[in-house]
Amino acid sequence: MANEGDYCSSGGSCNPDVVCEKYVFKSKQSESLVQLACSHHHCAFPLNRNELCIWNTATAQPLCLSGHHYSISAVSFGSKTNPLLVCSASRERVIVWNLDECTQKVQEGLAPQGIVIGTLLGMVLHVRFSPDDQQVAVCAGNQIYMLNAKNETILAELDGHLAPVTAAEFCAWEKSMLISVSEDRTFKVWDYSTGQLRYQSGVLTAFPLLSLLVDEENKQIITGCAEGQLWIFSLINGHNYRCVAHINLKKEQERFCNKVWKSGKEIGEGRNNSKLCKTNNMRPGGSVETSLPILLIEHCDFLVCFHNEENISFSLNASYFWIGSSTGLLIVNLANFEIEGFLSYKDYSDLSIRFAGSCALARKTVNGKVLCLITSMFEDITSVLEVNLAALVRTQQSDFLLCGNKNSLSVIARSPILTNSPLCKGLKKNLKEPSSKRLGVKSMVKDQPLFFHNKIKSSGYTVAPRMTMFSPNINLKKNEVSKWKTTCKRKNKEYPLESYPPIKYEKEISVTCKPTPICCIQYAGDGEKLACGLADKTVVIFSSNLTDTHNVFSGHDGAVNSVGWSHDKKFLVSASEDRTLRVWSVCNNESALILGKEKFQKTVRFAQFYFIDTFILLCCGAEFHLLRFHPDTTKDDLKRYKQRSVCKLVQKFPMASTMEITSLSAVNDFYSYIVLTAGSNRALEVFDLNAGCSTAVIPEAHTRSVHQICQNNGSSFSTQQPEAYNLFMTTAAGDGIKLWDLRTLRCERRFEGHSSRCYPCGIAVSPCGRFIASGSDDKYAYIYEMRSSTFSHKLGGHTESVINVAFSPSSPQ
């Protein structure tokens, strides 16, 4: 047992609602750079250099085990709880202890003993039990030794790293797989049964890799380095260990602190005497700590702690994990790679340790609290903490996790149009009133030549008598009638919800005789036609199977930026670099409306029909325009040049604090009041056109300017999953694609996985809502699944950058 002065209770706690310091242990020397261990009710750590201390949370009594002559450098618990094993390693030996047997020996007044499974292996930095507790991986120097957990037998030696191995983890779902990271800044995948190297990564960073976690649910590995960088790699068969995401934890921490600060809520107000992220973590210059070593990566029971929280929003399909650093603990969402909570040691004045040299966390929570063990970087003390996960997250994110409020946004209209709404004003305007009413005078018939009058219907005296050429067959059978109706009726297929993503190559077509960039593409609502806007100033319409060309519209004097179909598929709107907007009649093969340069001071970047073809939305500069549109394709024989269609400006809506609106999106399939905009200021803004104002802003939604917003406009959602319209997509050059929930303004998932030097250039959501397509400047298109952060398929064949993609609304194409 330990001496009386070796440990002492911390007494009062700084803030028992969030973190409680249970015990503080004082040692004869620093234990800062060692591997610690935590289980459900136990903590294991070195004490007084060569003693192994086991602290039980139930009895609050430490158990000290002696057997090492040199300093203990690594400790790990077994994978099973019955019996609970613990392994301790030093320079001269590796020992496995059975805690049940050791406790019984102590109660009998005998000295407990462990099983020595390895001797003189060198400086051990990490040990880990296999899932069945039959083997132990020992990282000593540049090598990994596979030892038998029951006797002193070396089963395999894994040699290949060029610097000390800092961590190793077993892969539970694949037999004989071990992953290791090293100070040589690489990770390796081993078959430890044969001692063969399966995979070796390249150098990831300029700093040593310190920590590693195998995510069994998503089949990924997560590794962190000494400079606050996280890498996530896929272990799914066929993914070839591709990098799913790279996270700069220092920037995410700074962003999270700014987010909390700007929310106007002091996290410690009324609960502790500190101000998170405002005083301690943020320096006067606005920068975070100069270094952020990732000492630990561990699973987090986030969903378990919040299953009864009705006012807290979180993703049910997301995984969460802890990050232990020298300054505190962070909770990271594996779906969107964002920080959900941050516990800084310096924010709690009563904590004995401000800077940690080592850290360990229990994988499971007990009564909503997680056991944490840290050692001081500068002092000879070890501290046992209890962290209330729910309290930590609730106090920091209550301002922007609330989802149950009545004013939450919805793409689907929930109330009638207001009397003072811009939509109501636009609908009340009669754009095609008779000329007599506009002038206020009576209509008078003027003398005109006879041939200007309308044709008079013939009396029929000079026409031959009508003859019955055939009689319709009215004795058709019922099945024949239904067959005739189905063949005559125009088919409008519904997208199959359970379909697989389109990955099979079908056909390729050249849109022009000479190479011409295609700037934008869009399917018609029934999926029968495909419109393309070209850089040669034309708009081309193809059949969906690319067999023939239906129409070619010319008239723009610049590259066509966007094309959009009307809901009835009779009209097409296009915007061009020449600062004009045109509406084309698909049936008459001509322009139905032209808005010239005098209407717009800057280039029209995007245009679309809105409110079931009642309005036209377009973005120009830092504002978007709402136009009332009335098409009229009839022509006067003498005044064919005169435009009969009418388009009036209803209102302009400026986007705050931006130089230019880079993308706009709104649903045209049904009556919706919501319009989404993205600006060059990296922000997203939501407008409610029923109220006629901006209703929500998401600042710094991406680290780069958002160049496209994409909503699902497929018919499948409107009948089977209408609430799915409240999810919308954004993408930005540099940091991938994000899926947002409009009701809570939260990023639900971030999609990466393509080459880090190639950025997404366009996005589209499948009508079934299961897949996302993205173009890229590496000449590939990528298919993502909604529940995975990395791409599932990579589509090749292009010789230039893929700048736009589109899903067919009627078939997996």
ABEGO torsion letter per residue (X at the ends): XBBAAABBBAEBBABAAABBBABBBBBABBAABBBBBBBAABBBBBBGGABBBBBBAAAGBBBBBBGBABBBABBBBBABAOBBBBBBBBAABBBBBBAAAAAAAAAAGBBBBBBBABBGAEBBABBBBBAAGABBBBBBEABBBBBBAABBBBABBBBGBABBBABBBBBAABBGBBBBBBAAGBBBBBBAAAGBBABBBBBABABBBABBBBBAAAGBBBBBBAAGBBBBBBABBGAGGBBABBBBAAAAAAAAAAAAAAAGBBAABGABABBBGAAAABBAAGBBBABBBBABBBBBBAAAAAAABAABBBBAABBBBBBBBAAEBBBBBAAAGBBABBBBAAABAABABABBABBBBBABBBGGBBBBBBBBAABBBBBBBBBBAAAAAAAAAAAAABAABAABBBABBABBBBAABAAAAAAABBABBBAAAAAGBBBBBBBBBAAABBBBBBAGAABBBBBBABBBBAABBAAAAAAAAAAABBBBBBBBAABBBBABBABBBBABABBBBBABBBBBAAGABBBBBBAAGBBBBBBAAGABBABBBBGBABBBABBBBBAAGABBBBBBAAGBBBBBBAAAGBBABBBBAAABABBBABBBBBGGGABBBBBBEABBBBBBBBBBABBBAABAABBABBBBBABBBBBBGBABBABBBBBAABBBABBBBBBAAGBBBBBBAAAGBBABBBBGABABBBABBBBBABAAAAAABAAAAABBBBBBBGAEBBBBBAAAGBBABBBBGBBAABBBABBBBBAAGABBBBBBAAGBBBBBBAABABBABBBBGBABBBABBBBBAABBX
